[in-house]
């Protein structure tokens, strides 16, 4: 016997439609950001993490090696990227403490960034950068 949720009152009531993300077609309107690591072995410069950023419109990726992932260092790396490519309107991150801290909120305010966060423990919400992270990890295995 098969269970068909659309035939059951309980299944029909609890089924929640997926949210809609509008198509982004303006370069650097929205960027997705994440952190990869800790990476082993540590690089010769002492870097154990990589800050990754992907533009939603162009799929342009950026990767910055980091020794640590404290909020100040992550904010500094983001400002460095934005000084080269421009400041986006929106930044999508997970709920890591580096991204939700008061320091990062202040950086977002100063740069007029709208800060968006993903659902906890649901990395597919930030799938664009997660896919890039997977590609980056595979590439690093062969270095």
N, C-alpha and C positions, 0 to 999 in steps of 0.2 A: 504494500500500500504506500502511495506517495503522499507527502504533505505538500499542499499547494497553498501558500500564504494568502494569495488573493481570494481563495474560496473560504477562508476562515475569518470570522469577525476579529479575533485577536490579532491575526497577521495583518489584516487590513488597517487596523487602528495603530499598531506599533511601527508599521513601515514608514520611515521618514525619508522624504526625497532628498537627494544630494543637493547641496548648495551650488549656486552658479558663480563661477569666476569669470568676469568679463575679459574679453580678448584684449591683450595689451599690444598695441602696434606702434607706440612711440618709444624709441630707444631711451633706455634708462628712466622710464617712468616708474617701473617697479623692478627691484632686484631681489633675488633670493640669496640669503647668506647663511653659512653654516661653518662648523669647525670639525676638522678631521683629526683624529688622534686620541691618545698618544701613539706616535709612530715609533716603531722599534726596528732597527737601531736608530739612535739619535743621530742627526746629521753632524758633519764635521764642525758646523757652526753652532751646535748645541740646540738646534730646533727639533721639537718633538711634536708640534702641531702645525696644521695648515688651515688658515682662514680661506674659505672658498666663497666666491660670489658669482652669480650668473644673472645676466640681464634677461628679463622675460621676453622682450620683443626680438632681440637679435641673437639670443643664446650665447652672447659673448661671455666667456668664462675668465675668471681672474683667480689666482691662487697666491697667497702670501704666507711664507714660512714664519712660524712664531716659536719662540723659546717657551713662553708660557701663555696662558689664556686668561690672564686677569683682565678686568674690564678696561683699564686704562690702555693696555697694549692692544686690545681688540679695537677700541675706539680710534686709537692712533693709526692702526692699519687701515681702517675704513676711511678715515679722513685722507690718508695718503692716496688711496684708490680714487676717491671722489675728486681730489685735486687734479688728477690726470684725465679722468673720463667724464666728470661732471657729477653734480649731486642729483640723485634720483628723487622722485616725489614720494615713493613708498619703498620701505624695506621690509621684507618678510623673513622672519627668523623663527627658530624654535624658542622655547621658554627657558633656555639656559641662563644662568645667573649673569653671565657677561652681557646678555642682551636686554635683560629686564631690570638692571640696576638703575639707581638714581643717576649715576654718571651717564649711562647710555641714554636715558630719557632726556637729560640736559643737552647732550650732543644732538639728539634728534630735534629738540626744540630749537637750538641755535641754527641748525641747518635746514629748518622747516621740513623735516622728514616726517611722514606719517608712518609710524611703526606698527606693523602687523605681526601677530604671533600665531603659530600653529597650535593645533590641539595637542595637549600633552600625550606622549607615548604613541604618536601617530605620524611617523616620519613621511608618509606618503603625501601629507598636506604640503610638504616642501619638496615634492618629488623632483622638480627641475634641478635643484642643487644636489639632491641626494643621488640622482643619476650621474651627475658630473663627479661627485665624490667617489662613486663606484668605479668609474672610468679612471680617475686619478689613482686610486688604490691599486688597480690592476697594472697601470703603467709603472708605479713605484716598485712593484714586485720584480720588474724586469730591469731595474737600474742597478 
